[in-house]
Amino acid sequence: SIELFGQKLNVPTHHIRICLKDYHKMGLVAYRNTKKIERAIFIMSEESNSHLTLEAIGEASGFNSKSTFYAVFKKIHGKTPLEYLQSSNSNPNLII
């Protein structure tokens, strides 16, 4: 939650909301999901992770279900993780 985030940073929650809205043009949930998807793309691009399935990559990125991972990924990139991999060819050895 944004309250926990504020406590951990020792910053008032309204300052966090303002920063997210003004600088990132999104709320905390959208920001967090964007960072999770960035993490997933990083994991996909690493050759050492070629043994991982897309479901495992979603879990490693902080998603609790495959369907949520796919839905958020598609919302952000306009493609499913599989379509993204096929179009970017970032790690052709990844287990699908």
TITIKOL-204874 format. One record per residue: z, y, x of N, C-alpha, C, CB in turn. Coordinates in nm, 2 decimals, m for minus. Atoms other than C-alpha are relative to their C-alpha. Glycine has a CB too. Layout:
SITE    n_Z    n_Y    n_X   ca_Z   ca_Y   ca_X    c_Z    c_Y    c_X   cb_Z   cb_Y   cb_X
SITE      Z      Y      X      Z      Y      X      Z      Y      X      Z      Y      X
...
end
This chain:
SITE    n_Z    n_Y    n_X   ca_Z   ca_Y   ca_X    c_Z    c_Y    c_X   cb_Z   cb_Y   cb_X
SITE   0.00  m0.12   0.08   0.00   0.00   0.00   0.00   0.12   0.09   0.12   0.00  m0.09
SITE   0.00  m0.13  m0.07  m0.04   0.36   0.10   0.14   0.05   0.04  m0.07   0.11  m0.08
SITE  m0.13  m0.03  m0.02   0.33   0.40   0.08   0.05  m0.07   0.13   0.10  m0.03  m0.11
SITE  m0.04   0.07  m0.12   0.39   0.13   0.34  m0.07   0.05   0.12  m0.03  m0.15  m0.02
SITE   0.07  m0.06  m0.10   0.12   0.27   0.55   0.06   0.13   0.05  m0.15   0.03  m0.04
SITE  m0.07  m0.12  m0.04   0.29   0.61   0.55   0.13  m0.02   0.07   0.02   0.08  m0.13
SITE  m0.12   0.03  m0.06   0.62   0.46   0.63  m0.02  m0.05   0.15   0.08  m0.11  m0.08
SITE   0.03   0.05  m0.13   0.48   0.27   0.93  m0.04   0.11   0.10  m0.11  m0.11   0.00
SITE   0.05  m0.11  m0.08   0.31   0.59   1.06   0.10   0.12   0.00  m0.13   0.04  m0.04
SITE  m0.10  m0.11   0.02   0.61   0.81   0.96  m0.08   0.13  m0.04   0.07   0.02   0.13
SITE   0.08  m0.11   0.05   0.36   1.03   0.78   0.01   0.00  m0.16  m0.15  m0.01   0.04
SITE  m0.01   0.00   0.15   0.39   1.15   0.41  m0.13  m0.06  m0.06   0.02   0.15  m0.04
SITE   0.12   0.07   0.07   0.16   0.95   0.18  m0.10   0.10  m0.04   0.05  m0.08  m0.11
SITE   0.10  m0.09   0.04  m0.01   1.26   0.05  m0.09   0.05   0.11   0.07   0.12  m0.07
SITE   0.08  m0.03  m0.12  m0.13   1.34   0.40  m0.10  m0.11   0.03   0.09   0.03   0.12
SITE   0.09   0.11  m0.02  m0.28   1.00   0.43  m0.11   0.00  m0.10   0.07  m0.14  m0.01
SITE   0.10  m0.01   0.11  m0.45   1.04   0.09  m0.11   0.11   0.03   0.06   0.02  m0.13
SITE   0.09  m0.12  m0.03  m0.59   1.38   0.19  m0.10  m0.04   0.12   0.08   0.12   0.04
SITE   0.09   0.04  m0.12  m0.72   1.24   0.53  m0.11  m0.10  m0.04   0.09  m0.05   0.11
SITE   0.10   0.10   0.04  m0.89   0.94   0.37  m0.10   0.07  m0.08   0.07  m0.11  m0.07
SITE   0.10  m0.06   0.09  m1.05   1.15   0.10  m0.09   0.10   0.07   0.08   0.07  m0.11
SITE   0.07  m0.11  m0.06  m1.15   1.45   0.32  m0.09  m0.05   0.12   0.09   0.10   0.05
SITE   0.08   0.05  m0.12  m1.26   1.26   0.64  m0.08  m0.12  m0.02   0.10  m0.02   0.11
SITE   0.07   0.13   0.02  m1.36   0.92   0.52  m0.07  m0.01  m0.13   0.09  m0.11   0.02
SITE   0.07  m0.01   0.14  m1.47   1.01   0.16   0.03  m0.13  m0.08  m0.14   0.02   0.02
SITE  m0.03   0.12   0.07  m1.29   0.70   0.03   0.15  m0.02  m0.01  m0.06  m0.12   0.06
SITE  m0.14   0.03   0.02  m0.95   0.57  m0.09   0.04  m0.11   0.10   0.03  m0.04  m0.14
SITE  m0.05   0.10  m0.09  m0.73   0.33   0.10  m0.06  m0.14  m0.01   0.15  m0.01  m0.02
SITE   0.05   0.13   0.01  m0.86   0.01  m0.05  m0.15  m0.01   0.05   0.00  m0.04  m0.15
SITE   0.13  m0.01  m0.05  m1.22   0.11   0.02  m0.01   0.01   0.15  m0.08   0.11  m0.06
SITE  m0.01  m0.01  m0.14  m1.13   0.21   0.37   0.04  m0.13   0.07   0.10   0.11   0.04
SITE  m0.05   0.12  m0.05  m0.94  m0.11   0.43  m0.11  m0.11  m0.01   0.12  m0.05  m0.07
SITE   0.11   0.10   0.01  m1.24  m0.32   0.30  m0.11   0.03   0.10  m0.05   0.00  m0.14
SITE   0.10  m0.04  m0.10  m1.48  m0.13   0.52   0.04  m0.05   0.14  m0.02   0.15   0.00
SITE  m0.05   0.05  m0.13  m1.27  m0.21   0.82   0.00  m0.15   0.01   0.14   0.05   0.03
SITE   0.01   0.15   0.00  m1.25  m0.58   0.72  m0.14  m0.04   0.02   0.06  m0.05  m0.13
SITE   0.14   0.03  m0.01  m1.63  m0.59   0.69  m0.05   0.03   0.14  m0.09   0.07  m0.10
SITE   0.04  m0.02  m0.14  m1.67  m0.43   1.03   0.05  m0.11   0.09   0.06   0.14   0.05
SITE  m0.05   0.11  m0.08  m1.44  m0.69   1.17  m0.08  m0.13  m0.02   0.15  m0.03  m0.04
SITE   0.08   0.12   0.03  m1.64  m0.97   1.00  m0.13   0.01   0.08  m0.03  m0.01  m0.15
SITE   0.12  m0.02  m0.08  m1.96  m0.83   1.16   0.02  m0.02   0.15  m0.07   0.14  m0.03
SITE  m0.03   0.02  m0.14  m1.80  m0.82   1.50   0.02  m0.15   0.03   0.13   0.08   0.04
SITE  m0.03   0.14  m0.02  m1.68  m1.18   1.46  m0.14  m0.08   0.00   0.09  m0.06  m0.11
SITE   0.14   0.07   0.01  m2.04  m1.29   1.35  m0.08   0.02   0.13  m0.07   0.06  m0.12
SITE   0.09  m0.03  m0.12  m2.19  m1.12   1.66   0.05  m0.07   0.13   0.00   0.15   0.02
SITE  m0.05   0.06  m0.12  m1.97  m1.30   1.91  m0.05  m0.14   0.01   0.15   0.01   0.00
SITE   0.06   0.14  m0.03  m2.14  m1.61   2.06   0.11  m0.10   0.00  m0.07   0.00   0.13
SITE  m0.11   0.09   0.00  m1.80  m1.77   2.10   0.05  m0.04  m0.14   0.12   0.06   0.08
SITE  m0.04   0.04   0.14  m1.76  m1.78   1.72  m0.10  m0.07  m0.07   0.04   0.13  m0.07
SITE   0.12   0.07   0.07  m2.08  m1.97   1.65   0.05  m0.13  m0.07  m0.10  m0.03   0.10
SITE  m0.05   0.12   0.07  m1.87  m2.27   1.54   0.07   0.03  m0.14   0.10  m0.07   0.09
SITE  m0.06  m0.04   0.12  m1.72  m2.07   1.25  m0.10   0.01  m0.12   0.07   0.14   0.02
SITE   0.08  m0.02   0.12  m1.84  m2.08   0.89   0.02   0.14  m0.05   0.04  m0.11  m0.11
SITE  m0.02  m0.13   0.06  m1.89  m1.77   0.69   0.13   0.01  m0.08  m0.12   0.03  m0.10
SITE  m0.13   0.00   0.07  m1.59  m1.86   0.48   0.12   0.02   0.10   0.02  m0.13  m0.07
SITE  m0.10  m0.02  m0.10  m1.38  m1.88   0.80   0.00   0.14   0.06  m0.02  m0.10   0.12
SITE   0.01  m0.13  m0.04  m1.51  m1.55   0.91   0.06   0.10  m0.10  m0.15   0.04   0.03
SITE  m0.06  m0.08   0.11  m1.41  m1.40   0.58   0.15   0.00   0.01  m0.05  m0.04  m0.14
SITE  m0.15   0.02  m0.01  m1.06  m1.54   0.62   0.05   0.07   0.12   0.04  m0.15   0.00
SITE  m0.04  m0.06  m0.12  m1.04  m1.42   0.98   0.00   0.15  m0.01  m0.09  m0.05   0.12
SITE   0.01  m0.15   0.02  m1.13  m1.07   0.86   0.10   0.05  m0.10  m0.14   0.03  m0.05
SITE  m0.11  m0.05   0.09  m0.85  m1.06   0.61  m0.03  m0.02  m0.15   0.02   0.14   0.02
SITE   0.03   0.02   0.14  m1.02  m1.17   0.29   0.07  m0.13  m0.05  m0.15  m0.01  m0.03
SITE  m0.07   0.12   0.05  m0.83  m1.42   0.07  m0.09  m0.10  m0.07   0.10   0.04  m0.10
SITE   0.10   0.09   0.06  m1.14  m1.57  m0.09  m0.14   0.02   0.04   0.01   0.00  m0.16
SITE   0.14  m0.01  m0.04  m1.50  m1.64  m0.02  m0.07   0.10  m0.09  m0.07  m0.14   0.00
SITE   0.07  m0.08   0.10  m1.61  m1.47  m0.34   0.03   0.15   0.02   0.04  m0.04  m0.14
SITE  m0.04  m0.14  m0.02  m1.42  m1.15  m0.26  m0.07   0.05   0.13   0.15   0.02   0.02
SITE   0.07  m0.03  m0.13  m1.56  m1.15   0.10  m0.15   0.03  m0.03   0.01  m0.11   0.10
SITE   0.14  m0.02   0.03  m1.92  m1.19  m0.03  m0.02   0.13  m0.09  m0.05  m0.12  m0.08
SITE   0.01  m0.12   0.09  m1.87  m0.92  m0.31   0.01   0.13   0.07   0.10  m0.01  m0.12
SITE  m0.02  m0.12  m0.07  m1.73  m0.66  m0.08  m0.11   0.02   0.11   0.14  m0.01   0.07
SITE   0.10  m0.01  m0.10  m1.98  m0.73   0.19  m0.13   0.05  m0.06  m0.03  m0.14   0.07
SITE   0.12  m0.04   0.07  m2.27  m0.70  m0.06   0.01   0.15  m0.05  m0.03  m0.09  m0.11
SITE  m0.02  m0.13   0.05  m2.12  m0.38  m0.20  m0.02   0.10   0.12   0.14   0.02  m0.06
SITE   0.01  m0.09  m0.12  m2.10  m0.22   0.15  m0.14   0.00   0.06   0.10  m0.03   0.10
SITE   0.12   0.01  m0.07  m2.42  m0.35   0.30  m0.13  m0.03  m0.08   0.01  m0.11   0.10
SITE   0.12   0.03   0.09  m2.64  m0.44   0.00  m0.06  m0.14   0.02  m0.11   0.10   0.02
SITE   0.04   0.13  m0.03  m2.67  m0.79   0.13   0.12  m0.09   0.00  m0.08  m0.01   0.13
SITE  m0.11   0.09  m0.02  m2.46  m1.10   0.13   0.02  m0.03   0.15  m0.02  m0.14  m0.08
SITE  m0.01   0.03  m0.15  m2.32  m1.21   0.47  m0.11  m0.09   0.05   0.14  m0.07   0.02
SITE   0.11   0.08  m0.05  m2.58  m1.48   0.49  m0.13   0.08   0.01  m0.02  m0.12  m0.10
SITE   0.13  m0.08  m0.01  m2.87  m1.24   0.41   0.01   0.10   0.12  m0.02   0.08  m0.13
SITE  m0.02  m0.09  m0.12  m2.72  m1.00   0.67  m0.03  m0.07   0.13   0.14   0.06   0.00
SITE   0.03   0.08  m0.12  m2.72  m1.27   0.93  m0.14  m0.03   0.02   0.08  m0.13   0.00
SITE   0.14   0.04  m0.02  m3.07  m1.38   0.86  m0.09   0.12   0.03  m0.05  m0.06  m0.14
SITE   0.08  m0.12  m0.03  m3.20  m1.02   0.87   0.03   0.06   0.14   0.02   0.11  m0.11
SITE  m0.03  m0.06  m0.13  m3.01  m0.91   1.18  m0.01  m0.10   0.11   0.14   0.05  m0.01
SITE   0.01   0.11  m0.10  m3.02  m1.25   1.36   0.10   0.03   0.11  m0.14   0.00   0.06
SITE  m0.10  m0.03  m0.10  m2.70  m1.14   1.53   0.06  m0.12   0.07   0.11   0.08  m0.06
SITE  m0.05   0.12  m0.06  m2.58  m1.49   1.60  m0.07  m0.12  m0.06   0.15  m0.01  m0.01
SITE   0.08   0.10   0.07  m2.85  m1.75   1.52   0.07  m0.14   0.01  m0.13  m0.01   0.07
SITE  m0.07   0.13  m0.01  m2.61  m2.04   1.62   0.11  m0.01  m0.10   0.05  m0.02   0.14
SITE  m0.11   0.00   0.09  m2.36  m1.95   1.35  m0.02  m0.11  m0.11   0.02   0.13  m0.07
SITE   0.01   0.11   0.11  m2.28  m2.24   1.11   0.01   0.07  m0.13   0.12  m0.10   0.02
SITE   0.01  m0.06   0.13  m2.38  m2.14   0.76   0.05  m0.10  m0.10  m0.14   0.05  m0.03
end
